[in-house]
Amino acid sequence: MALAIWESALNRRLIGAEVLERVAWQGARARRLAGVASSLSDSGLETEFLLLMRSIGVVVRQQVLLDGRRVDALIARRLVVQLDGFAHHSDPASRRRDIEADARLRLRGYTVLRFDYHQVFFMPDLVADIVRAALAQRLHLDG
């Protein structure tokens, strides 16, 4: 939870990275989390997904520009992960926009996985297993 709060503050420019660097953290875990905090996560959902991927050894790049839009996560060169929080993905127009964006990425050779808040926070083993299956099928690599 602390990492999500720090990343949210960094993302919204409420604090600067140098502030986190100057804090005399009392515990090893706090120091480690402060060391990995970035301004790239748009939400706690993205932070939680990133932590899950780190826990299984998967490197993720955040907010990569593809086809004129930013994707939440890119694994290697071809595996896109989109994370759907309720606030930005709850109405029909948003859903149509997401479907169109996924189709455009697929036509450009990307595999798109889409997870929602409940899956990431309450079904992390499922999310990790799906990502592992995609990696085992080499969907993250070119051709």
N, C-alpha and C positions, 0 to 999 in steps of 0.2 A: 504494500500500500504506500509506503514512504516513497518508493521509486516513482510510482505513478504521480504522486503529488509533486515531487521535484520536477519530473519531466513536464508536467502540465504547466508549472510555473515558468520553466525555461521556454517552453513552446509559446506561451503567451507574453513572453518578455517581462514577466513580473520580477524576475531575478536574472542575474547573469551567471554564466558558468564559473566565473572567477569567485563568486560568492560561495558556491559549494566547495570550491577548492580551498578556500581560506578557513572553513569551519574545522575546528579540532574535534573530530568525531570520536566518541568514546568507545565504540565497539568495532570489531573487524568487519562485521556485516554492514554496518552503516557506512564505513569507509569504502567498502567494495561497491555498494549500491551507488553511493555518491560518485564514485569513479566511473561508472558506466552510464550515468544519467546523460541524456542528450535532449536537444530541443526538437527532435524529429517526430516523436510520438504525438499524434493529434489527440490521443485519448488514453485513458487507463486501459482500455481494451487492447490497444496496440502495444502498450508497455507489457501487459501480461502475456501477450503472444510472443513478444521478443524474449521475455524471460523463459517461457516454455521452450522455445527453440534453442536458446543457449543451454538449457538443462539437458538437451539431447544432442548437443554438439553441432547444431545447424547454424550456419552463418547466414544472417539476413541483412539485406540492405533496405533501408526505409525510404519512403517518399521518392521513389525513382520515377522519372518522367518517361512514360511510354505512350506513344500514340497521342501526344498532346495533353495527357492527363497524368497526374501522380497516382501511383499504386501504393498501397499500404506497405507491401513487402515484396521483395524480389529475392528468390533463392537461386544462386548461380546466375545463369543467363536466361532461363526460360520458364521458371516456375513462379507465377504471380500468386500472392495471397492477398485477398481483400477481406477486411474485417468490418462487419456490419453492426455498428451500434444503433440503437433504436432512434436516436435523435436525427440522424441523417439518412436513414434507410427505411422509414416507416410509411411513407405515402406512395401511392401508385406512380406518380411521376418519377420519384427517386428510384423505384424498382425498375421502371422502364429504362431509365438512364443507366443503371447498373447492368441490366441485361444487354443493352446495346454496347456498352464498353467492353463487357466480357466477350461478346461476339467479335468485336473488332480486334481484340487481342488474340483470340483464337485463330482468326484469319491470318494473323501475322506470325503464327507459329508458337504462341505462348500457351501454356497450360494454366488455367485459372482455377484456384481453389477459393471458396468463399465460406467463411465461418462467421457465426453471430456471437453475441455477448454470452449467451447461455452455454454454448459449446466451449468457448475458450475458458470461461471461469468455472463451469461445473462439469465439463466433460473433457478435460485436458488430455486424458489418455487417448480418447477418440481422435482428437485433433493431431496429436503426436503420431498416432498410428497411420493416419491418412497421409501426413507429410512424409513419413518414412516410406510408405508404399509408393508414393510418387517418386521419391528419390531412388528407390530400388528399381523402378521402371525407367530410370534415367530421364524423366520428364523435365528435369532441371537443366539438361544439356542440349546443345545444338544438335540437330539431326541425328 
